[in-house]
Amino acid sequence: MSEVTKEQVTEAMLALVTEYAGKKKLKPLDLTKEMMAKFDCDKKLCKAALKDLIASGKAVYTYFGASYVELPHEEG
């Protein structure tokens, strides 16, 4: 496995969520699989990166029949 940092994975996840905002809802597993394919990293690193992404407030979990990771909604 290549030496990829948790911060790199977190930023890549945020970029992917931002890219699909309003087009497609991404499940946590979708993000994990995408990062594992892109960086050849393990699931544990991806879960830690996702946890950091949610904790930072840059993304949030939403629930519509299943859990999704999305950008926070702006209150109008």
C-alpha positions as CSV (number, residue, x, y, z in Angstrom):
1,M,0.0,0.0,0.0
2,S,1.2,3.5,-0.7
3,E,1.8,5.9,2.1
4,V,-1.3,8.1,1.9
5,T,-2.3,10.4,4.8
6,K,-5.7,10.6,6.4
7,E,-5.8,14.3,5.4
8,Q,-5.3,13.5,1.7
9,V,-8.2,11.0,1.9
10,T,-10.4,13.5,3.8
11,E,-9.8,16.2,1.2
12,A,-10.5,13.8,-1.7
13,M,-13.7,12.7,0.0
14,L,-14.8,16.4,0.3
15,A,-14.0,17.0,-3.3
16,L,-16.1,14.0,-4.4
17,V,-19.0,15.0,-2.2
18,T,-18.8,18.6,-3.6
19,E,-18.6,17.3,-7.2
20,Y,-21.8,15.3,-6.7
21,A,-23.7,17.9,-4.6
22,G,-27.2,18.2,-6.0
23,K,-26.6,15.4,-8.6
24,K,-26.2,12.2,-6.6
25,K,-26.3,11.3,-2.9
26,L,-23.3,9.3,-1.8
27,K,-23.5,6.7,0.9
28,P,-20.5,6.3,3.3
29,L,-19.7,3.0,1.7
30,D,-19.6,4.6,-1.8
31,L,-17.1,7.1,-0.5
32,T,-15.0,4.4,1.2
33,K,-14.9,2.2,-1.9
34,E,-14.0,5.1,-4.1
35,M,-11.1,6.2,-1.9
36,M,-9.9,2.6,-1.5
37,A,-9.7,2.3,-5.3
38,K,-8.1,5.7,-5.8
39,F,-5.5,5.6,-3.1
40,D,-5.1,1.8,-2.6
41,C,-5.6,2.3,1.1
42,D,-7.5,0.2,3.7
43,K,-11.0,0.6,5.1
44,K,-9.8,1.7,8.5
45,L,-8.0,4.8,7.1
46,C,-11.1,5.7,5.0
47,K,-13.4,5.4,8.0
48,A,-11.1,7.7,10.1
49,A,-11.0,10.2,7.2
50,L,-14.8,10.2,7.0
51,K,-15.1,10.7,10.7
52,D,-12.8,13.7,10.5
53,L,-14.8,15.1,7.6
54,I,-18.0,14.9,9.5
55,A,-16.4,16.2,12.7
56,S,-15.0,19.2,10.9
57,G,-18.5,20.2,9.8
58,K,-17.5,20.3,6.1
59,A,-20.0,17.4,5.5
60,V,-23.0,16.0,7.3
61,Y,-24.8,12.7,7.5
62,T,-28.4,12.8,6.1
63,Y,-31.0,10.1,6.2
64,F,-33.6,9.4,3.5
65,G,-34.3,5.7,3.8
66,A,-30.5,5.2,4.0
67,S,-27.6,7.2,5.3
68,Y,-25.8,9.6,3.0
69,V,-22.9,12.0,3.2
70,E,-23.7,15.5,1.9
71,L,-22.6,19.1,2.2
72,P,-24.3,21.0,5.0
73,H,-27.5,22.7,3.8
74,E,-27.6,26.4,4.0
75,E,-30.6,27.9,5.9
76,G,-32.5,30.4,3.8
